[in-house]
Amino acid sequence: MNLTQNTRELAERWHATKVHWRDAKAQEFEKQYLEALPGMVSKTSVMLSELETLIKKIRKDCEQTY
C-alpha cells in the first residue's frame, strides 16, 4: 500500500469512528491531525516523486562514470 491509499483508508476509518465519537476531543483531533493530512500527503507524494527522479539520475551518472 502506498501513502495515498493509506490516507484514504484512514479517512474511511475516521468517518466510521465519528459515528460513535462525537465530542469536543473528536473535533479537536480531526482539526489538529486529520484536516491538513490530505494536503500534506499530496505535497509529500510530489516531493518523493522528485526525489526518485533525482536518485535515478544520480545512479545513471555514477554508472556512466565507472
PDB file of N, H, CA, C and O in Angstrom:
ATOM      1  N   MET A   1       0.830  -1.188   0.000  1.00  0.00           N
ATOM      2  CA  MET A   1       0.000   0.000   0.000  1.00  0.00           C
ATOM      3  C   MET A   1       0.873   1.251   0.000  1.00  0.00           C
ATOM      4  O   MET A   1       1.947   1.266   0.601  1.00  0.00           O
ATOM      5  N   ASN A   2       0.418   2.272  -0.660  1.00  0.00           N
ATOM      6  H   ASN A   2      -0.454   2.259  -1.149  1.00  0.00           H
ATOM      7  CA  ASN A   2       1.209   3.491  -0.661  1.00  0.00           C
ATOM      8  C   ASN A   2       0.588   4.551   0.247  1.00  0.00           C
ATOM      9  O   ASN A   2      -0.462   4.338   0.852  1.00  0.00           O
ATOM     10  N   LEU A   3       1.251   5.674   0.322  1.00  0.00           N
ATOM     11  H   LEU A   3       2.104   5.847  -0.170  1.00  0.00           H
ATOM     12  CA  LEU A   3       0.852   6.731   1.243  1.00  0.00           C
ATOM     13  C   LEU A   3      -0.559   7.252   0.950  1.00  0.00           C
ATOM     14  O   LEU A   3      -1.342   7.473   1.873  1.00  0.00           O
ATOM     15  N   THR A   4      -0.877   7.444  -0.310  1.00  0.00           N
ATOM     16  H   THR A   4      -0.241   7.264  -1.060  1.00  0.00           H
ATOM     17  CA  THR A   4      -2.203   7.939  -0.683  1.00  0.00           C
ATOM     18  C   THR A   4      -3.294   6.941  -0.309  1.00  0.00           C
ATOM     19  O   THR A   4      -4.339   7.326   0.217  1.00  0.00           O
ATOM     20  N   GLN A   5      -3.053   5.671  -0.577  1.00  0.00           N
ATOM     21  H   GLN A   5      -2.205   5.359  -1.004  1.00  0.00           H
ATOM     22  CA  GLN A   5      -4.035   4.637  -0.219  1.00  0.00           C
ATOM     23  C   GLN A   5      -4.224   4.561   1.287  1.00  0.00           C
ATOM     24  O   GLN A   5      -5.348   4.420   1.770  1.00  0.00           O
ATOM     25  N   ASN A   6      -3.140   4.652   2.019  1.00  0.00           N
ATOM     26  H   ASN A   6      -2.228   4.766   1.626  1.00  0.00           H
ATOM     27  CA  ASN A   6      -3.233   4.617   3.487  1.00  0.00           C
ATOM     28  C   ASN A   6      -4.018   5.813   4.016  1.00  0.00           C
ATOM     29  O   ASN A   6      -4.784   5.683   4.971  1.00  0.00           O
ATOM     30  N   THR A   7      -3.832   6.961   3.404  1.00  0.00           N
ATOM     31  H   THR A   7      -3.210   7.067   2.628  1.00  0.00           H
ATOM     32  CA  THR A   7      -4.567   8.154   3.821  1.00  0.00           C
ATOM     33  C   THR A   7      -6.059   7.991   3.547  1.00  0.00           C
ATOM     34  O   THR A   7      -6.886   8.383   4.370  1.00  0.00           O
ATOM     35  N   ARG A   8      -6.408   7.417   2.397  1.00  0.00           N
ATOM     36  H   ARG A   8      -5.736   7.098   1.728  1.00  0.00           H
ATOM     37  CA  ARG A   8      -7.816   7.161   2.086  1.00  0.00           C
ATOM     38  C   ARG A   8      -8.427   6.188   3.095  1.00  0.00           C
ATOM     39  O   ARG A   8      -9.549   6.381   3.562  1.00  0.00           O
ATOM     40  N   GLU A   9      -7.668   5.138   3.421  1.00  0.00           N
ATOM     41  H   GLU A   9      -6.756   4.981   3.042  1.00  0.00           H
ATOM     42  CA  GLU A   9      -8.168   4.158   4.394  1.00  0.00           C
ATOM     43  C   GLU A   9      -8.357   4.808   5.765  1.00  0.00           C
ATOM     44  O   GLU A   9      -9.342   4.536   6.452  1.00  0.00           O
ATOM     45  N   LEU A  10      -7.432   5.651   6.155  1.00  0.00           N
ATOM     46  H   LEU A  10      -6.632   5.871   5.598  1.00  0.00           H
ATOM     47  CA  LEU A  10      -7.564   6.363   7.423  1.00  0.00           C
ATOM     48  C   LEU A  10      -8.808   7.238   7.419  1.00  0.00           C
ATOM     49  O   LEU A  10      -9.533   7.288   8.413  1.00  0.00           O
ATOM     50  N   ALA A  11      -9.063   7.927   6.315  1.00  0.00           N
ATOM     51  H   ALA A  11      -8.475   7.887   5.508  1.00  0.00           H
ATOM     52  CA  ALA A  11     -10.253   8.776   6.220  1.00  0.00           C
ATOM     53  C   ALA A  11     -11.527   7.939   6.346  1.00  0.00           C
ATOM     54  O   ALA A  11     -12.478   8.347   7.013  1.00  0.00           O
ATOM     55  N   GLU A  12     -11.541   6.786   5.714  1.00  0.00           N
ATOM     56  H   GLU A  12     -10.769   6.455   5.172  1.00  0.00           H
ATOM     57  CA  GLU A  12     -12.707   5.897   5.808  1.00  0.00           C
ATOM     58  C   GLU A  12     -12.910   5.421   7.247  1.00  0.00           C
ATOM     59  O   GLU A  12     -14.034   5.406   7.749  1.00  0.00           O
ATOM     60  N   ARG A  13     -11.838   5.042   7.892  1.00  0.00           N
ATOM     61  H   ARG A  13     -10.925   5.055   7.485  1.00  0.00           H
ATOM     62  CA  ARG A  13     -11.942   4.572   9.277  1.00  0.00           C
ATOM     63  C   ARG A  13     -12.335   5.705  10.222  1.00  0.00           C
ATOM     64  O   ARG A  13     -13.087   5.498  11.174  1.00  0.00           O
ATOM     65  N   TRP A  14     -11.824   6.895   9.952  1.00  0.00           N
ATOM     66  H   TRP A  14     -11.213   7.063   9.178  1.00  0.00           H
ATOM     67  CA  TRP A  14     -12.191   8.034  10.777  1.00  0.00           C
ATOM     68  C   TRP A  14     -13.683   8.329  10.619  1.00  0.00           C
ATOM     69  O   TRP A  14     -14.372   8.609  11.600  1.00  0.00           O
ATOM     70  N   HIS A  15     -14.171   8.266   9.400  1.00  0.00           N
ATOM     71  H   HIS A  15     -13.612   8.039   8.603  1.00  0.00           H
ATOM     72  CA  HIS A  15     -15.595   8.502   9.152  1.00  0.00           C
ATOM     73  C   HIS A  15     -16.442   7.507   9.962  1.00  0.00           C
ATOM     74  O   HIS A  15     -17.451   7.886  10.557  1.00  0.00           O
ATOM     75  N   ALA A  16     -16.033   6.266   9.978  1.00  0.00           N
ATOM     76  H   ALA A  16     -15.214   5.959   9.495  1.00  0.00           H
ATOM     77  CA  ALA A  16     -16.758   5.249  10.760  1.00  0.00           C
ATOM     78  C   ALA A  16     -16.640   5.523  12.262  1.00  0.00           C
ATOM     79  O   ALA A  16     -17.591   5.297  13.010  1.00  0.00           O
ATOM     80  N   THR A  17     -15.495   6.003  12.697  1.00  0.00           N
ATOM     81  H   THR A  17     -14.722   6.187  12.089  1.00  0.00           H
ATOM     82  CA  THR A  17     -15.269   6.294  14.113  1.00  0.00           C
ATOM     83  C   THR A  17     -16.112   7.480  14.567  1.00  0.00           C
ATOM     84  O   THR A  17     -16.628   7.494  15.685  1.00  0.00           O
ATOM     85  N   LYS A  18     -16.246   8.477  13.689  1.00  0.00           N
ATOM     86  H   LYS A  18     -15.826   8.465  12.781  1.00  0.00           H
ATOM     87  CA  LYS A  18     -17.001   9.683  14.048  1.00  0.00           C
ATOM     88  C   LYS A  18     -18.474   9.399  14.361  1.00  0.00           C
ATOM     89  O   LYS A  18     -19.133  10.191  15.035  1.00  0.00           O
ATOM     90  N   VAL A  19     -18.976   8.288  13.878  1.00  0.00           N
ATOM     91  H   VAL A  19     -18.441   7.644  13.330  1.00  0.00           H
ATOM     92  CA  VAL A  19     -20.359   7.919  14.180  1.00  0.00           C
ATOM     93  C   VAL A  19     -20.529   7.711  15.689  1.00  0.00           C
ATOM     94  O   VAL A  19     -21.589   7.990  16.249  1.00  0.00           O
ATOM     95  N   HIS A  20     -19.470   7.216  16.335  1.00  0.00           N
ATOM     96  H   HIS A  20     -18.609   6.989  15.880  1.00  0.00           H
ATOM     97  CA  HIS A  20     -19.535   6.892  17.764  1.00  0.00           C
ATOM     98  C   HIS A  20     -18.814   7.905  18.649  1.00  0.00           C
ATOM     99  O   HIS A  20     -19.121   8.030  19.835  1.00  0.00           O
ATOM    100  N   TRP A  21     -17.857   8.626  18.073  1.00  0.00           N
ATOM    101  H   TRP A  21     -17.607   8.524  17.110  1.00  0.00           H
ATOM    102  CA  TRP A  21     -17.056   9.555  18.860  1.00  0.00           C
ATOM    103  C   TRP A  21     -17.341  10.971  18.360  1.00  0.00           C
ATOM    104  O   TRP A  21     -16.790  11.397  17.346  1.00  0.00           O
ATOM    105  N   ARG A  22     -18.196  11.692  19.068  1.00  0.00           N
ATOM    106  H   ARG A  22     -18.644  11.345  19.892  1.00  0.00           H
ATOM    107  CA  ARG A  22     -18.667  12.991  18.579  1.00  0.00           C
ATOM    108  C   ARG A  22     -18.489  14.114  19.593  1.00  0.00           C
ATOM    109  O   ARG A  22     -19.225  15.100  19.550  1.00  0.00           O
ATOM    110  N   ASP A  23     -17.556  13.991  20.477  1.00  0.00           N
ATOM    111  H   ASP A  23     -16.958  13.191  20.512  1.00  0.00           H
ATOM    112  CA  ASP A  23     -17.385  15.046  21.477  1.00  0.00           C
ATOM    113  C   ASP A  23     -16.350  16.080  21.023  1.00  0.00           C
ATOM    114  O   ASP A  23     -15.855  16.028  19.898  1.00  0.00           O
ATOM    115  N   ALA A  24     -16.037  17.010  21.914  1.00  0.00           N
ATOM    116  H   ALA A  24     -16.440  17.052  22.828  1.00  0.00           H
ATOM    117  CA  ALA A  24     -15.091  18.082  21.597  1.00  0.00           C
ATOM    118  C   ALA A  24     -13.696  17.540  21.288  1.00  0.00           C
ATOM    119  O   ALA A  24     -12.993  18.086  20.437  1.00  0.00           O
ATOM    120  N   LYS A  25     -13.297  16.483  21.968  1.00  0.00           N
ATOM    121  H   LYS A  25     -13.868  16.040  22.659  1.00  0.00           H
ATOM    122  CA  LYS A  25     -11.972  15.890  21.709  1.00  0.00           C
ATOM    123  C   LYS A  25     -11.898  15.297  20.303  1.00  0.00           C
ATOM    124  O   LYS A  25     -10.856  15.376  19.652  1.00  0.00           O
ATOM    125  N   ALA A  26     -12.984  14.711  19.837  1.00  0.00           N
ATOM    126  H   ALA A  26     -13.831  14.647  20.366  1.00  0.00           H
ATOM    127  CA  ALA A  26     -13.015  14.181  18.474  1.00  0.00           C
ATOM    128  C   ALA A  26     -12.853  15.311  17.473  1.00  0.00           C
ATOM    129  O   ALA A  26     -12.115  15.183  16.496  1.00  0.00           O
ATOM    130  N   GLN A  27     -13.540  16.410  17.714  1.00  0.00           N
ATOM    131  H   GLN A  27     -14.139  16.514  18.508  1.00  0.00           H
ATOM    132  CA  GLN A  27     -13.419  17.570  16.824  1.00  0.00           C
ATOM    133  C   GLN A  27     -12.007  18.139  16.856  1.00  0.00           C
ATOM    134  O   GLN A  27     -11.454  18.512  15.822  1.00  0.00           O
ATOM    135  N   GLU A  28     -11.439  18.200  18.037  1.00  0.00           N
ATOM    136  H   GLU A  28     -11.889  17.897  18.877  1.00  0.00           H
ATOM    137  CA  GLU A  28     -10.064  18.687  18.189  1.00  0.00           C
ATOM    138  C   GLU A  28      -9.083  17.776  17.448  1.00  0.00           C
ATOM    139  O   GLU A  28      -8.195  18.251  16.740  1.00  0.00           O
ATOM    140  N   PHE A  29      -9.252  16.477  17.618  1.00  0.00           N
ATOM    141  H   PHE A  29      -9.973  16.091  18.194  1.00  0.00           H
ATOM    142  CA  PHE A  29      -8.387  15.500  16.944  1.00  0.00           C
ATOM    143  C   PHE A  29      -8.470  15.665  15.427  1.00  0.00           C
ATOM    144  O   PHE A  29      -7.455  15.686  14.731  1.00  0.00           O
ATOM    145  N   GLU A  30      -9.690  15.780  14.940  1.00  0.00           N
ATOM    146  H   GLU A  30     -10.515  15.763  15.506  1.00  0.00           H
ATOM    147  CA  GLU A  30      -9.876  15.925  13.493  1.00  0.00           C
ATOM    148  C   GLU A  30      -9.216  17.202  12.984  1.00  0.00           C
ATOM    149  O   GLU A  30      -8.507  17.185  11.978  1.00  0.00           O
ATOM    150  N   LYS A  31      -9.450  18.288  13.672  1.00  0.00           N
ATOM    151  H   LYS A  31     -10.026  18.302  14.490  1.00  0.00           H
ATOM    152  CA  LYS A  31      -8.888  19.567  13.254  1.00  0.00           C
ATOM    153  C   LYS A  31      -7.360  19.556  13.341  1.00  0.00           C
ATOM    154  O   LYS A  31      -6.686  20.034  12.429  1.00  0.00           O
ATOM    155  N   GLN A  32      -6.822  19.024  14.412  1.00  0.00           N
ATOM    156  H   GLN A  32      -7.370  18.636  15.153  1.00  0.00           H
ATOM    157  CA  GLN A  32      -5.379  19.061  14.641  1.00  0.00           C
ATOM    158  C   GLN A  32      -4.603  18.091  13.752  1.00  0.00           C
ATOM    159  O   GLN A  32      -3.520  18.421  13.271  1.00  0.00           O
ATOM    160  N   TYR A  33      -5.151  16.900  13.534  1.00  0.00           N
ATOM    161  H   TYR A  33      -6.031  16.632  13.925  1.00  0.00           H
ATOM    162  CA  TYR A  33      -4.376  15.873  12.851  1.00  0.00           C
ATOM    163  C   TYR A  33      -4.882  15.482  11.467  1.00  0.00           C
ATOM    164  O   TYR A  33      -4.082  15.115  10.606  1.00  0.00           O
ATOM    165  N   LEU A  34      -6.161  15.550  11.240  1.00  0.00           N
ATOM    166  H   LEU A  34      -6.811  15.848  11.939  1.00  0.00           H
ATOM    167  CA  LEU A  34      -6.698  14.961  10.018  1.00  0.00           C
ATOM    168  C   LEU A  34      -7.039  15.944   8.907  1.00  0.00           C
ATOM    169  O   LEU A  34      -6.960  15.592   7.730  1.00  0.00           O
ATOM    170  N   GLU A  35      -7.413  17.159   9.254  1.00  0.00           N
ATOM    171  H   GLU A  35      -7.477  17.446  10.210  1.00  0.00           H
ATOM    172  CA  GLU A  35      -7.827  18.101   8.218  1.00  0.00           C
ATOM    173  C   GLU A  35      -6.704  18.428   7.243  1.00  0.00           C
ATOM    174  O   GLU A  35      -6.938  18.489   6.036  1.00  0.00           O
ATOM    175  N   ALA A  36      -5.518  18.632   7.733  1.00  0.00           N
ATOM    176  H   ALA A  36      -5.329  18.582   8.713  1.00  0.00           H
ATOM    177  CA  ALA A  36      -4.398  19.014   6.880  1.00  0.00           C
ATOM    178  C   ALA A  36      -3.726  17.815   6.202  1.00  0.00           C
ATOM    179  O   ALA A  36      -2.922  17.987   5.286  1.00  0.00           O
ATOM    180  N   LEU A  37      -4.050  16.634   6.643  1.00  0.00           N
ATOM    181  H   LEU A  37      -4.703  16.494   7.388  1.00  0.00           H
ATOM    182  CA  LEU A  37      -3.357  15.436   6.161  1.00  0.00           C
ATOM    183  C   LEU A  37      -3.412  15.242   4.643  1.00  0.00           C
ATOM    184  O   LEU A  37      -2.364  14.987   4.051  1.00  0.00           O
ATOM    185  N   PRO A  38      -4.553  15.344   3.985  1.00  0.00           N
ATOM    186  CA  PRO A  38      -4.563  15.133   2.531  1.00  0.00           C
ATOM    187  C   PRO A  38      -3.623  16.080   1.770  1.00  0.00           C
ATOM    188  O   PRO A  38      -2.937  15.658   0.839  1.00  0.00           O
ATOM    189  N   GLY A  39      -3.593  17.338   2.161  1.00  0.00           N
ATOM    190  H   GLY A  39      -4.151  17.681   2.917  1.00  0.00           H
ATOM    191  CA  GLY A  39      -2.683  18.291   1.511  1.00  0.00           C
ATOM    192  C   GLY A  39      -1.229  17.946   1.755  1.00  0.00           C
ATOM    193  O   GLY A  39      -0.397  18.042   0.853  1.00  0.00           O
ATOM    194  N   MET A  40      -0.925  17.542   2.987  1.00  0.00           N
ATOM    195  H   MET A  40      -1.601  17.465   3.720  1.00  0.00           H
ATOM    196  CA  MET A  40       0.455  17.163   3.306  1.00  0.00           C
ATOM    197  C   MET A  40       0.863  15.914   2.543  1.00  0.00           C
ATOM    198  O   MET A  40       1.994  15.821   2.066  1.00  0.00           O
ATOM    199  N   VAL A  41      -0.037  14.962   2.425  1.00  0.00           N
ATOM    200  H   VAL A  41      -0.956  15.038   2.813  1.00  0.00           H
ATOM    201  CA  VAL A  41       0.256  13.727   1.691  1.00  0.00           C
ATOM    202  C   VAL A  41       0.481  14.040   0.216  1.00  0.00           C
ATOM    203  O   VAL A  41       1.381  13.480  -0.411  1.00  0.00           O
ATOM    204  N   SER A  42      -0.318  14.917  -0.324  1.00  0.00           N
ATOM    205  H   SER A  42      -1.049  15.372   0.185  1.00  0.00           H
ATOM    206  CA  SER A  42      -0.166  15.301  -1.727  1.00  0.00           C
ATOM    207  C   SER A  42       1.199  15.942  -1.970  1.00  0.00           C
ATOM    208  O   SER A  42       1.902  15.579  -2.913  1.00  0.00           O
ATOM    209  N   LYS A  43       1.565  16.884  -1.128  1.00  0.00           N
ATOM    210  H   LYS A  43       0.994  17.179  -0.362  1.00  0.00           H
ATOM    211  CA  LYS A  43       2.874  17.544  -1.254  1.00  0.00           C
ATOM    212  C   LYS A  43       4.006  16.537  -1.074  1.00  0.00           C
ATOM    213  O   LYS A  43       4.998  16.577  -1.801  1.00  0.00           O
ATOM    214  N   THR A  44       3.858  15.646  -0.114  1.00  0.00           N
ATOM    215  H   THR A  44       3.052  15.614   0.477  1.00  0.00           H
ATOM    216  CA  THR A  44       4.884  14.637   0.136  1.00  0.00           C
ATOM    217  C   THR A  44       5.035  13.703  -1.056  1.00  0.00           C
ATOM    218  O   THR A  44       6.153  13.332  -1.413  1.00  0.00           O
ATOM    219  N   SER A  45       3.934  13.321  -1.670  1.00  0.00           N
ATOM    220  H   SER A  45       3.025  13.622  -1.380  1.00  0.00           H
ATOM    221  CA  SER A  45       3.976  12.442  -2.839  1.00  0.00           C
ATOM    222  C   SER A  45       4.733  13.098  -3.986  1.00  0.00           C
ATOM    223  O   SER A  45       5.521  12.448  -4.672  1.00  0.00           O
ATOM    224  N   VAL A  46       4.489  14.387  -4.191  1.00  0.00           N
ATOM    225  H   VAL A  46       3.849  14.915  -3.634  1.00  0.00           H
ATOM    226  CA  VAL A  46       5.201  15.120  -5.242  1.00  0.00           C
ATOM    227  C   VAL A  46       6.690  15.142  -4.936  1.00  0.00           C
ATOM    228  O   VAL A  46       7.512  14.889  -5.816  1.00  0.00           O
ATOM    229  N   MET A  47       7.034  15.440  -3.702  1.00  0.00           N
ATOM    230  H   MET A  47       6.366  15.645  -2.987  1.00  0.00           H
ATOM    231  CA  MET A  47       8.453  15.502  -3.321  1.00  0.00           C
ATOM    232  C   MET A  47       9.129  14.137  -3.437  1.00  0.00           C
ATOM    233  O   MET A  47      10.279  14.053  -3.867  1.00  0.00           O
ATOM    234  N   LEU A  48       8.431  13.075  -3.062  1.00  0.00           N
ATOM    235  H   LEU A  48       7.497  13.143  -2.713  1.00  0.00           H
ATOM    236  CA  LEU A  48       9.007  11.733  -3.190  1.00  0.00           C
ATOM    237  C   LEU A  48       9.237  11.372  -4.656  1.00  0.00           C
ATOM    238  O   LEU A  48      10.233  10.732  -4.992  1.00  0.00           O
ATOM    239  N   SER A  49       8.333  11.776  -5.510  1.00  0.00           N
ATOM    240  H   SER A  49       7.524  12.296  -5.237  1.00  0.00           H
ATOM    241  CA  SER A  49       8.487  11.532  -6.942  1.00  0.00           C
ATOM    242  C   SER A  49       9.701  12.283  -7.485  1.00  0.00           C
ATOM    243  O   SER A  49      10.481  11.733  -8.263  1.00  0.00           O
ATOM    244  N   GLU A  50       9.856  13.535  -7.075  1.00  0.00           N
ATOM    245  H   GLU A  50       9.222  13.982  -6.443  1.00  0.00           H
ATOM    246  CA  GLU A  50      11.017  14.315  -7.499  1.00  0.00           C
ATOM    247  C   GLU A  50      12.307  13.706  -6.968  1.00  0.00           C
ATOM    248  O   GLU A  50      13.316  13.674  -7.673  1.00  0.00           O
ATOM    249  N   LEU A  51      12.281  13.232  -5.751  1.00  0.00           N
ATOM    250  H   LEU A  51      11.462  13.257  -5.178  1.00  0.00           H
ATOM    251  CA  LEU A  51      13.449  12.587  -5.157  1.00  0.00           C
ATOM    252  C   LEU A  51      13.803  11.317  -5.910  1.00  0.00           C
ATOM    253  O   LEU A  51      14.978  11.049  -6.161  1.00  0.00           O
ATOM    254  N   GLU A  52      12.791  10.528  -6.274  1.00  0.00           N
ATOM    255  H   GLU A  52      11.837  10.745  -6.070  1.00  0.00           H
ATOM    256  CA  GLU A  52      13.024   9.308  -7.044  1.00  0.00           C
ATOM    257  C   GLU A  52      13.685   9.630  -8.385  1.00  0.00           C
ATOM    258  O   GLU A  52      14.609   8.934  -8.806  1.00  0.00           O
ATOM    259  N   THR A  53      13.220  10.669  -9.045  1.00  0.00           N
ATOM    260  H   THR A  53      12.469  11.234  -8.702  1.00  0.00           H
ATOM    261  CA  THR A  53      13.816  11.086 -10.320  1.00  0.00           C
ATOM    262  C   THR A  53      15.273  11.488 -10.126  1.00  0.00           C
ATOM    263  O   THR A  53      16.132  11.121 -10.927  1.00  0.00           O
ATOM    264  N   LEU A  54      15.548  12.227  -9.086  1.00  0.00           N
ATOM    265  H   LEU A  54      14.850  12.525  -8.435  1.00  0.00           H
ATOM    266  CA  LEU A  54      16.917  12.655  -8.801  1.00  0.00           C
ATOM    267  C   LEU A  54      17.818  11.464  -8.506  1.00  0.00           C
ATOM    268  O   LEU A  54      18.948  11.415  -8.993  1.00  0.00           O
ATOM    269  N   ILE A  55      17.349  10.518  -7.731  1.00  0.00           N
ATOM    270  H   ILE A  55      16.432  10.558  -7.336  1.00  0.00           H
ATOM    271  CA  ILE A  55      18.146   9.328  -7.408  1.00  0.00           C
ATOM    272  C   ILE A  55      18.443   8.520  -8.671  1.00  0.00           C
ATOM    273  O   ILE A  55      19.556   8.021  -8.833  1.00  0.00           O
ATOM    274  N   LYS A  56      17.475   8.387  -9.553  1.00  0.00           N
ATOM    275  H   LYS A  56      16.571   8.792  -9.420  1.00  0.00           H
ATOM    276  CA  LYS A  56      17.695   7.679 -10.811  1.00  0.00           C
ATOM    277  C   LYS A  56      18.762   8.374 -11.644  1.00  0.00           C
ATOM    278  O   LYS A  56      19.612   7.721 -12.250  1.00  0.00           O
ATOM    279  N   LYS A  57      18.715   9.706 -11.673  1.00  0.00           N
ATOM    280  H   LYS A  57      18.025  10.237 -11.181  1.00  0.00           H
ATOM    281  CA  LYS A  57      19.720  10.463 -12.430  1.00  0.00           C
ATOM    282  C   LYS A  57      21.098  10.262 -11.822  1.00  0.00           C
ATOM    283  O   LYS A  57      22.073  10.071 -12.548  1.00  0.00           O
ATOM    284  N   ILE A  58      21.189  10.300 -10.518  1.00  0.00           N
ATOM    285  H   ILE A  58      20.397  10.455  -9.927  1.00  0.00           H
ATOM    286  CA  ILE A  58      22.479  10.105  -9.841  1.00  0.00           C
ATOM    287  C   ILE A  58      23.028   8.716 -10.145  1.00  0.00           C
ATOM    288  O   ILE A  58      24.214   8.571 -10.441  1.00  0.00           O
ATOM    289  N   ARG A  59      22.173   7.687 -10.073  1.00  0.00           N
ATOM    290  H   ARG A  59      21.209   7.805  -9.832  1.00  0.00           H
ATOM    291  CA  ARG A  59      22.615   6.327 -10.395  1.00  0.00           C
ATOM    292  C   ARG A  59      23.138   6.239 -11.816  1.00  0.00           C
ATOM    293  O   ARG A  59      24.191   5.653 -12.067  1.00  0.00           O
ATOM    294  N   LYS A  60      22.398   6.824 -12.739  1.00  0.00           N
ATOM    295  H   LYS A  60      21.542   7.300 -12.535  1.00  0.00           H
ATOM    296  CA  LYS A  60      22.795   6.803 -14.148  1.00  0.00           C
ATOM    297  C   LYS A  60      24.135   7.495 -14.328  1.00  0.00           C
ATOM    298  O   LYS A  60      25.011   6.984 -15.026  1.00  0.00           O
ATOM    299  N   ASP A  61      24.300   8.658 -13.700  1.00  0.00           N
ATOM    300  H   ASP A  61      23.588   9.072 -13.133  1.00  0.00           H
ATOM    301  CA  ASP A  61      25.559   9.387 -13.783  1.00  0.00           C
ATOM    302  C   ASP A  61      26.709   8.570 -13.207  1.00  0.00           C
ATOM    303  O   ASP A  61      27.802   8.552 -13.773  1.00  0.00           O
ATOM    304  N   CYS A  62      26.472   7.897 -12.088  1.00  0.00           N
ATOM    305  H   CYS A  62      25.585   7.912 -11.628  1.00  0.00           H
ATOM    306  CA  CYS A  62      27.511   7.077 -11.452  1.00  0.00           C
ATOM    307  C   CYS A  62      27.868   5.878 -12.328  1.00  0.00           C
ATOM    308  O   CYS A  62      29.041   5.519 -12.431  1.00  0.00           O
ATOM    309  N   GLU A  63      26.882   5.260 -12.955  1.00  0.00           N
ATOM    310  H   GLU A  63      25.929   5.551 -12.871  1.00  0.00           H
ATOM    311  CA  GLU A  63      27.137   4.113 -13.823  1.00  0.00           C
ATOM    312  C   GLU A  63      27.948   4.511 -15.037  1.00  0.00           C
ATOM    313  O   GLU A  63      28.763   3.723 -15.516  1.00  0.00           O
ATOM    314  N   GLN A  64      27.745   5.707 -15.542  1.00  0.00           N
ATOM    315  H   GLN A  64      27.082   6.347 -15.152  1.00  0.00           H
ATOM    316  CA  GLN A  64      28.481   6.176 -16.714  1.00  0.00           C
ATOM    317  C   GLN A  64      29.919   6.498 -16.353  1.00  0.00           C
ATOM    318  O   GLN A  64      30.805   6.412 -17.203  1.00  0.00           O
ATOM    319  N   THR A  65      30.164   6.871 -15.088  1.00  0.00           N
ATOM    320  H   THR A  65      29.444   6.941 -14.398  1.00  0.00           H
ATOM    321  CA  THR A  65      31.500   7.223 -14.638  1.00  0.00           C
ATOM    322  C   THR A  65      32.374   5.981 -14.484  1.00  0.00           C
ATOM    323  O   THR A  65      33.578   6.021 -14.740  1.00  0.00           O
ATOM    324  N   TYR A  66      31.748   4.866 -14.057  1.00  0.00           N
ATOM    325  H   TYR A  66      30.771   4.834 -13.849  1.00  0.00           H
ATOM    326  CA  TYR A  66      32.528   3.653 -13.796  1.00  0.00           C
ATOM    327  C   TYR A  66      32.360   2.697 -14.874  1.00  0.00           C
ATOM    328  O   TYR A  66      32.939   1.611 -14.833  1.00  0.00           O
TER     329      TYR A  66
END
